[in-house]
Amino acid sequence: MRNAAETTTARLILRLSAATVLAAAIAAGGQAFALSELRPSVEPQEPEPAQSRAILQAFEGTTLPQPGPAINRSAQAGDNKTPAAPADTNAAKPAPADDKPAEIIRDMTKLPAPVKQMREKLVEAAASGDVTRLRDLMGTGPTQTQVMNGEFEDPIETLKSFSGDADGQEILAILLDILSTGAAHFDVGTPDEAYVWPYFAGKPLSKLTPPERVDLLRIVTAGDLAGMEENGNYNFFRTGISPDGKWKFFSGGD
């Protein structure tokens, strides 16, 4: 065995020899070798078993979050149900499926006389182009006509606020359009009994005949109708008259 002095001397000789070779190569104009190329190659060492176990343990129990509904298509693959439509909070609501369907009246001569008279007065006022002529038909106090959401204290101003023009004439045109259709008779024999225009408010859109769909498309656009069909119910403007001839409401939306 070599002693420490011999080992140190051998290492010095090796380093001097390498330096001499490198210097000679540079002086000769030849390609110089990097010191790393002159050193013996070192094989990469595999991590110790204890180190590998520590790395694995660091990831144990770690999982990626589940994708949201917009990404997780597999969770939705078997669920093709249409979301339920928002509850209709207006005075005129389609009859529940387990209740007796609303009576549809297309012949206006079959309306009770008070209802028929109020409808004619509404048509006349709307056709005049003067929205203020509706005021005398609205009544006062507890029985005053419920107009939309009552955004203004004055119901005429509320009507104007929902019209596309400052004078409320678009609303008058809509009122004429819906009164030109048939009516749906709701809540017969109850305090909420009313004749509601248009009759689409009392009939599922999926059961409309082709002529009835044309009727509806005279009031709304095809795009509006497509949106209504997604929710399953008519959700445009509607108006109602009580059996004793009072103008109960003018509303719109779900």
VOVONU-95239 format. One record per residue (C-alpha): residue number from 1; residue in three letters; chain; x, y, z. Coordinates in Angstrom, 2 decimals, always signed. Each point is the difference from the previous one (the first is absolute). Layout:
BEGIN
+-----+------+------+---------+---------+---------+
| pos | code | unit |       X |       Y |       Z |
+-----+------+------+---------+---------+---------+
| NUM |  ala |    A |       X |       Y |       Z |
...
+-----+------+------+---------+---------+---------+
END
This chain:
BEGIN
+-----+------+------+---------+---------+---------+
| pos | code | unit |       X |       Y |       Z |
+-----+------+------+---------+---------+---------+
|   1 |  met |    A |   +0.00 |   +0.00 |   +0.00 |
|   2 |  arg |    A |   +1.14 |   +3.56 |   -0.77 |
|   3 |  asn |    A |   +0.53 |   +2.42 |   +2.79 |
|   4 |  ala |    A |   -1.49 |   +3.51 |   +0.08 |
|   5 |  ala |    A |   +3.11 |   +1.63 |   -1.49 |
|   6 |  glu |    A |   +0.04 |   -2.38 |   -2.99 |
|   7 |  thr |    A |   -3.67 |   +0.59 |   -0.67 |
|   8 |  thr |    A |   +0.41 |   +3.78 |   +0.09 |
|   9 |  thr |    A |   +3.02 |   -0.13 |   -2.30 |
|  10 |  ala |    A |   -1.88 |   -2.17 |   -2.52 |
|  11 |  arg |    A |   -2.89 |   +2.44 |   -0.10 |
|  12 |  leu |    A |   +2.37 |   +2.96 |   -0.60 |
|  13 |  ile |    A |   +1.71 |   -1.85 |   -2.84 |
|  14 |  leu |    A |   -3.39 |   -0.77 |   -1.61 |
|  15 |  arg |    A |   -1.13 |   +3.64 |   +0.19 |
|  16 |  leu |    A |   +3.34 |   +1.28 |   -1.40 |
|  17 |  ser |    A |   -0.18 |   -2.48 |   -2.87 |
|  18 |  ala |    A |   -3.53 |   +1.16 |   -0.88 |
|  19 |  ala |    A |   +1.05 |   +3.64 |   +0.11 |
|  20 |  thr |    A |   +3.04 |   -0.75 |   -2.21 |
|  21 |  val |    A |   -2.16 |   -1.78 |   -2.58 |
|  22 |  leu |    A |   -2.52 |   +2.88 |   -0.05 |
|  23 |  ala |    A |   +2.69 |   +2.62 |   -0.40 |
|  24 |  ala |    A |   +1.63 |   -1.95 |   -2.82 |
|  25 |  ala |    A |   -3.33 |   -0.31 |   -1.82 |
|  26 |  ile |    A |   -0.68 |   +3.72 |   +0.24 |
|  27 |  ala |    A |   +3.50 |   +0.86 |   -1.17 |
|  28 |  ala |    A |   -0.33 |   -2.33 |   -2.98 |
|  29 |  gly |    A |   -3.28 |   +1.67 |   -1.03 |
|  30 |  gly |    A |   -1.89 |   -3.21 |   +0.52 |
|  31 |  gln |    A |   -3.42 |   -0.38 |   +1.60 |
|  32 |  ala |    A |   +0.10 |   +0.60 |   +3.75 |
|  33 |  phe |    A |   -1.78 |   -2.35 |   +2.23 |
|  34 |  ala |    A |   -2.16 |   +1.20 |   +2.85 |
|  35 |  leu |    A |   +1.20 |   -1.03 |   +3.40 |
|  36 |  ser |    A |   -3.21 |   -1.95 |   +0.37 |
|  37 |  glu |    A |   +1.01 |   -2.11 |   -3.01 |
|  38 |  leu |    A |   +3.34 |   -0.80 |   +1.58 |
|  39 |  arg |    A |   -1.60 |   -1.15 |   +3.21 |
|  40 |  pro |    A |   -1.35 |   -3.50 |   +0.27 |
|  41 |  ser |    A |   -3.78 |   -0.11 |   -0.62 |
|  42 |  val |    A |   -2.18 |   -0.39 |   +3.03 |
|  43 |  glu |    A |   -3.14 |   -2.10 |   -0.23 |
|  44 |  pro |    A |   -3.15 |   +1.72 |   +1.40 |
|  45 |  gln |    A |   -0.88 |   -1.39 |   +3.34 |
|  46 |  glu |    A |   -3.40 |   -1.46 |   +0.70 |
|  47 |  pro |    A |   -1.79 |   +1.60 |   +2.95 |
|  48 |  glu |    A |   +0.36 |   -1.88 |   +3.19 |
|  49 |  pro |    A |   -2.98 |   -2.17 |   +0.92 |
|  50 |  ala |    A |   -0.76 |   +2.26 |   +2.97 |
|  51 |  gln |    A |   -0.01 |   +3.08 |   -2.26 |
|  52 |  ser |    A |   -2.38 |   -1.69 |   -2.50 |
|  53 |  arg |    A |   -2.38 |   -0.87 |   +2.79 |
|  54 |  ala |    A |   +0.02 |   +3.62 |   +1.22 |
|  55 |  ile |    A |   -0.88 |   +1.29 |   -3.49 |
|  56 |  leu |    A |   -2.89 |   -2.45 |   -0.37 |
|  57 |  gln |    A |   -1.31 |   +0.80 |   +3.45 |
|  58 |  ala |    A |   -0.09 |   +3.72 |   -0.88 |
|  59 |  phe |    A |   -2.64 |   -0.72 |   -2.70 |
|  60 |  glu |    A |   -2.03 |   -2.56 |   +1.87 |
|  61 |  gly |    A |   -3.66 |   +1.08 |   +0.38 |
|  62 |  thr |    A |   +0.40 |   +2.83 |   -2.53 |
|  63 |  thr |    A |   -2.69 |   +0.10 |   -2.72 |
|  64 |  leu |    A |   -0.99 |   +2.47 |   -2.70 |
|  65 |  pro |    A |   -3.34 |   +1.81 |   +0.49 |
|  66 |  gln |    A |   -2.94 |   -1.45 |   -1.91 |
|  67 |  pro |    A |   -1.01 |   +1.92 |   -3.16 |
|  68 |  gly |    A |   -2.95 |   +2.37 |   +0.24 |
|  69 |  pro |    A |   -3.38 |   -0.70 |   -1.63 |
|  70 |  ala |    A |   +1.04 |   +1.79 |   -3.19 |
|  71 |  ile |    A |   +2.94 |   -2.39 |   -0.42 |
|  72 |  asn |    A |   -1.26 |   -3.21 |   +1.58 |
|  73 |  arg |    A |   -2.01 |   -1.20 |   -2.99 |
|  74 |  ser |    A |   -0.11 |   -3.59 |   +1.26 |
|  75 |  ala |    A |   -1.99 |   +1.07 |   +3.05 |
|  76 |  gln |    A |   -2.58 |   +1.60 |   -2.27 |
|  77 |  ala |    A |   -0.15 |   -2.67 |   -2.64 |
|  78 |  gly |    A |   -3.09 |   -1.66 |   +1.43 |
|  79 |  asp |    A |   -1.72 |   +3.19 |   +1.12 |
|  80 |  asn |    A |   -1.87 |   +1.71 |   -2.82 |
|  81 |  lys |    A |   -2.70 |   +1.57 |   +2.12 |
|  82 |  thr |    A |   -0.87 |   +3.61 |   -0.75 |
|  83 |  pro |    A |   +0.46 |   +2.24 |   +3.05 |
|  84 |  ala |    A |   -3.27 |   +0.97 |   +1.65 |
|  85 |  ala |    A |   -1.34 |   +3.38 |   -1.05 |
|  86 |  pro |    A |   -0.02 |   +2.77 |   +2.60 |
|  87 |  ala |    A |   -3.22 |   +0.28 |   +1.96 |
|  88 |  asp |    A |   -2.54 |   +2.34 |   -1.58 |
|  89 |  thr |    A |   -0.85 |   +2.63 |   +2.58 |
|  90 |  asn |    A |   -2.51 |   +1.87 |   -2.14 |
|  91 |  ala |    A |   -3.75 |   -0.11 |   +0.43 |
|  92 |  ala |    A |   -0.49 |   -2.29 |   -3.02 |
|  93 |  lys |    A |   +1.66 |   -3.37 |   +0.38 |
|  94 |  pro |    A |   -0.32 |   -3.08 |   -2.22 |
|  95 |  ala |    A |   -2.11 |   -2.67 |   +1.63 |
|  96 |  pro |    A |   +2.04 |   -2.77 |   +1.69 |
|  97 |  ala |    A |   +0.16 |   -3.28 |   -1.89 |
|  98 |  asp |    A |   -2.17 |   -1.78 |   +2.59 |
|  99 |  asp |    A |   -2.72 |   +2.70 |   -0.04 |
| 100 |  lys |    A |   -2.76 |   +0.51 |   -2.50 |
| 101 |  pro |    A |   +1.40 |   +1.81 |   -3.06 |
| 102 |  ala |    A |   -1.06 |   +3.58 |   -0.55 |
| 103 |  glu |    A |   -2.97 |   +0.42 |   -2.31 |
| 104 |  ile |    A |   +1.04 |   +1.58 |   -3.32 |
| 105 |  ile |    A |   -2.55 |   +2.45 |   -1.44 |
| 106 |  arg |    A |   +0.50 |   +1.14 |   -3.58 |
| 107 |  asp |    A |   -3.51 |   +1.28 |   -0.70 |
| 108 |  met |    A |   -0.20 |   +3.34 |   +1.79 |
| 109 |  thr |    A |   -3.80 |   -0.04 |   -0.19 |
| 110 |  lys |    A |   +0.06 |   -2.77 |   +2.61 |
| 111 |  leu |    A |   +1.65 |   +2.21 |   +2.61 |
| 112 |  pro |    A |   -2.13 |   +1.25 |   +2.91 |
| 113 |  ala |    A |   -1.48 |   +3.40 |   -0.88 |
| 114 |  pro |    A |   +2.12 |   +1.98 |   +2.56 |
| 115 |  val |    A |   +3.22 |   -1.66 |   -1.25 |
| 116 |  lys |    A |   -0.93 |   +0.62 |   -3.61 |
| 117 |  gln |    A |   -0.71 |   +3.68 |   +0.69 |
| 118 |  met |    A |   +3.31 |   +0.60 |   +1.82 |
| 119 |  arg |    A |   +1.91 |   -1.70 |   -2.81 |
| 120 |  glu |    A |   -1.67 |   +2.30 |   -2.54 |
| 121 |  lys |    A |   +0.88 |   +3.07 |   +2.10 |
| 122 |  leu |    A |   +3.65 |   -1.11 |   +0.23 |
| 123 |  val |    A |   +0.15 |   -0.53 |   -3.76 |
| 124 |  glu |    A |   -1.48 |   +3.44 |   -0.64 |
| 125 |  ala |    A |   +2.39 |   +1.73 |   +2.43 |
| 126 |  ala |    A |   +3.06 |   -1.81 |   -1.37 |
| 127 |  ala |    A |   -0.94 |   +0.74 |   -3.60 |
| 128 |  ser |    A |   -0.21 |   +3.73 |   +0.81 |
| 129 |  gly |    A |   +3.77 |   +0.23 |   +0.44 |
| 130 |  asp |    A |   -0.45 |   +1.91 |   +3.28 |
| 131 |  val |    A |   +1.21 |   -2.11 |   +2.92 |
| 132 |  thr |    A |   -1.66 |   +2.31 |   +2.54 |
| 133 |  arg |    A |   -3.40 |   -1.20 |   -1.21 |
| 134 |  leu |    A |   +0.66 |   -3.22 |   +1.87 |
| 135 |  arg |    A |   -0.07 |   +1.82 |   +3.32 |
| 136 |  asp |    A |   -3.81 |   +0.10 |   +0.23 |
| 137 |  leu |    A |   -0.09 |   -3.79 |   -0.46 |
| 138 |  met |    A |   +2.41 |   -0.76 |   +2.84 |
| 139 |  gly |    A |   -2.23 |   +0.77 |   +2.96 |
| 140 |  thr |    A |   +1.30 |   +1.18 |   +3.36 |
| 141 |  gly |    A |   +0.81 |   -1.37 |   +3.45 |
| 142 |  pro |    A |   +0.33 |   -3.73 |   +0.70 |
| 143 |  thr |    A |   -1.59 |   -0.95 |   -3.32 |
| 144 |  gln |    A |   +2.28 |   +2.21 |   -2.11 |
| 145 |  thr |    A |   +1.59 |   -1.75 |   -2.97 |
| 146 |  gln |    A |   +3.33 |   -1.61 |   +0.90 |
| 147 |  val |    A |   +2.46 |   +1.35 |   -2.58 |
| 148 |  met |    A |   +3.28 |   -1.89 |   -0.38 |
| 149 |  asn |    A |   +2.07 |   +0.29 |   +3.19 |
| 150 |  gly |    A |   -1.40 |   +3.38 |   +1.04 |
| 151 |  glu |    A |   +3.35 |   +1.66 |   -0.65 |
| 152 |  phe |    A |   -1.66 |   +3.42 |   +0.14 |
| 153 |  glu |    A |   -2.84 |   +1.19 |   +2.20 |
| 154 |  asp |    A |   -1.84 |   +1.06 |   -3.15 |
| 155 |  pro |    A |   -0.91 |   -3.14 |   -2.02 |
| 156 |  ile |    A |   +0.05 |   +2.00 |   -3.25 |
| 157 |  glu |    A |   +3.63 |   +0.94 |   +0.65 |
| 158 |  thr |    A |   +0.73 |   -3.69 |   +0.67 |
| 159 |  leu |    A |   -1.46 |   -0.91 |   -3.39 |
| 160 |  lys |    A |   +2.12 |   +2.66 |   -1.69 |
| 161 |  ser |    A |   +3.14 |   -1.29 |   +1.71 |
| 162 |  phe |    A |   -0.50 |   -3.41 |   -1.61 |
| 163 |  ser |    A |   -0.68 |   +1.42 |   -3.45 |
| 164 |  gly |    A |   +2.65 |   +0.44 |   -2.66 |
| 165 |  asp |    A |   -1.15 |   +3.58 |   -0.55 |
| 166 |  ala |    A |   -0.58 |   +2.91 |   +2.37 |
| 167 |  asp |    A |   -3.76 |   +0.18 |   -0.64 |
| 168 |  gly |    A |   -0.80 |   -3.63 |   +0.79 |
| 169 |  gln |    A |   -1.34 |   -0.74 |   -3.45 |
| 170 |  glu |    A |   +1.97 |   -3.24 |   -0.34 |
| 171 |  ile |    A |   -1.78 |   -1.30 |   +3.11 |
| 172 |  leu |    A |   -3.34 |   +1.02 |   -1.54 |
| 173 |  ala |    A |   +0.88 |   -2.00 |   -3.12 |
| 174 |  ile |    A |   +0.90 |   -3.03 |   +2.12 |
| 175 |  leu |    A |   -3.28 |   +0.31 |   +1.91 |
| 176 |  leu |    A |   -1.90 |   +0.03 |   -3.31 |
| 177 |  asp |    A |   +1.93 |   -3.04 |   -1.22 |
| 178 |  ile |    A |   -0.70 |   -2.14 |   +3.04 |
| 179 |  leu |    A |   -3.67 |   +1.02 |   +0.16 |
| 180 |  ser |    A |   -0.39 |   -1.11 |   -3.63 |
| 181 |  thr |    A |   +0.58 |   -3.64 |   +1.01 |
| 182 |  gly |    A |   -2.19 |   -2.35 |   +1.99 |
| 183 |  ala |    A |   -0.18 |   +0.03 |   +3.79 |
| 184 |  ala |    A |   +0.77 |   -2.60 |   +2.67 |
| 185 |  his |    A |   -2.51 |   -0.33 |   +2.84 |
| 186 |  phe |    A |   +1.87 |   -0.53 |   +3.30 |
| 187 |  asp |    A |   -0.99 |   -0.91 |   +3.57 |
| 188 |  val |    A |   -3.71 |   -0.43 |   -0.65 |
| 189 |  gly |    A |   -2.15 |   +0.54 |   +3.07 |
| 190 |  thr |    A |   +2.81 |   +1.51 |   +2.11 |
| 191 |  pro |    A |   +0.82 |   +3.61 |   +0.99 |
| 192 |  asp |    A |   +2.88 |   -0.12 |   -2.53 |
| 193 |  glu |    A |   -2.24 |   -0.91 |   -2.92 |
| 194 |  ala |    A |   +1.05 |   +1.87 |   -3.14 |
| 195 |  tyr |    A |   -0.13 |   -0.01 |   -3.79 |
| 196 |  val |    A |   +3.61 |   +0.32 |   -1.15 |
| 197 |  trp |    A |   +1.36 |   +1.10 |   -3.37 |
| 198 |  pro |    A |   +1.72 |   -1.42 |   -1.95 |
| 199 |  tyr |    A |   -1.27 |   -3.55 |   +0.39 |
| 200 |  phe |    A |   +3.59 |   -1.34 |   -0.30 |
| 201 |  ala |    A |   +0.32 |   +0.78 |   +3.73 |
| 202 |  gly |    A |   -2.38 |   -2.90 |   +0.65 |
| 203 |  lys |    A |   +1.36 |   -2.60 |   -2.39 |
| 204 |  pro |    A |   +3.35 |   -1.88 |   -0.06 |
| 205 |  leu |    A |   +2.07 |   +1.20 |   -2.95 |
| 206 |  ser |    A |   +0.83 |   -3.61 |   -0.89 |
| 207 |  lys |    A |   -3.69 |   -0.60 |   -0.75 |
| 208 |  leu |    A |   -0.51 |   +2.94 |   -2.34 |
| 209 |  thr |    A |   -1.24 |   -0.91 |   -3.47 |
| 210 |  pro |    A |   +1.74 |   +1.50 |   -3.06 |
| 211 |  pro |    A |   -2.75 |   +2.66 |   -0.39 |
| 212 |  glu |    A |   +0.34 |   +0.86 |   +3.70 |
| 213 |  arg |    A |   +3.76 |   +0.39 |   -0.38 |
| 214 |  val |    A |   -0.65 |   +2.45 |   -2.85 |
| 215 |  asp |    A |   -2.38 |   +1.81 |   +2.34 |
| 216 |  leu |    A |   +2.77 |   +0.28 |   +2.58 |
| 217 |  leu |    A |   +2.58 |   +1.10 |   -2.56 |
| 218 |  arg |    A |   -2.21 |   +3.00 |   -0.77 |
| 219 |  ile |    A |   +0.85 |   +1.18 |   +3.52 |
| 220 |  val |    A |   +3.59 |   -1.16 |   +0.56 |
| 221 |  thr |    A |   +3.01 |   -0.74 |   -2.19 |
| 222 |  ala |    A |   +1.20 |   -3.50 |   -0.86 |
| 223 |  gly |    A |   +2.98 |   +0.56 |   +2.32 |
| 224 |  asp |    A |   -2.33 |   +0.94 |   +2.85 |
| 225 |  leu |    A |   -2.08 |   -3.10 |   -0.63 |
| 226 |  ala |    A |   +3.10 |   -2.22 |   +0.07 |
| 227 |  gly |    A |   +0.92 |   +1.44 |   +3.39 |
| 228 |  met |    A |   -3.53 |   -0.57 |   +1.30 |
| 229 |  glu |    A |   +0.05 |   -3.61 |   -1.18 |
| 230 |  glu |    A |   +3.18 |   -0.61 |   +1.97 |
| 231 |  asn |    A |   -1.83 |   +1.07 |   +3.17 |
| 232 |  gly |    A |   -3.26 |   -1.63 |   -1.07 |
| 233 |  asn |    A |   -2.33 |   +2.94 |   +0.48 |
| 234 |  tyr |    A |   -1.15 |   +3.27 |   -1.53 |
| 235 |  asn |    A |   +1.80 |   +2.89 |   +1.70 |
| 236 |  phe |    A |   -0.86 |   +3.12 |   -2.00 |
| 237 |  phe |    A |   -2.58 |   +2.66 |   +0.89 |
| 238 |  arg |    A |   -3.48 |   -1.03 |   +1.15 |
| 239 |  thr |    A |   -3.10 |   +1.69 |   +1.35 |
| 240 |  gly |    A |   -2.96 |   -1.19 |   +2.06 |
| 241 |  ile |    A |   -3.62 |   +1.04 |   +0.58 |
| 242 |  ser |    A |   -2.12 |   -1.22 |   +2.91 |
| 243 |  pro |    A |   -3.47 |   -1.52 |   -0.63 |
| 244 |  asp |    A |   -1.64 |   +3.22 |   +1.21 |
| 245 |  gly |    A |   +1.84 |   +2.03 |   -2.65 |
| 246 |  lys |    A |   +2.88 |   +1.52 |   +2.02 |
| 247 |  trp |    A |   +3.41 |   +0.30 |   -1.65 |
| 248 |  lys |    A |   +2.04 |   -2.10 |   +2.44 |
| 249 |  phe |    A |   +3.56 |   +0.18 |   -1.27 |
| 250 |  phe |    A |   +2.46 |   +0.66 |   -2.80 |
| 251 |  ser |    A |   +3.25 |   -1.86 |   +0.49 |
| 252 |  gly |    A |   +2.88 |   -1.69 |   -1.77 |
| 253 |  gly |    A |   +2.87 |   -2.41 |   +0.55 |
| 254 |  asp |    A |   +0.26 |   -3.30 |   +1.85 |
+-----+------+------+---------+---------+---------+
END
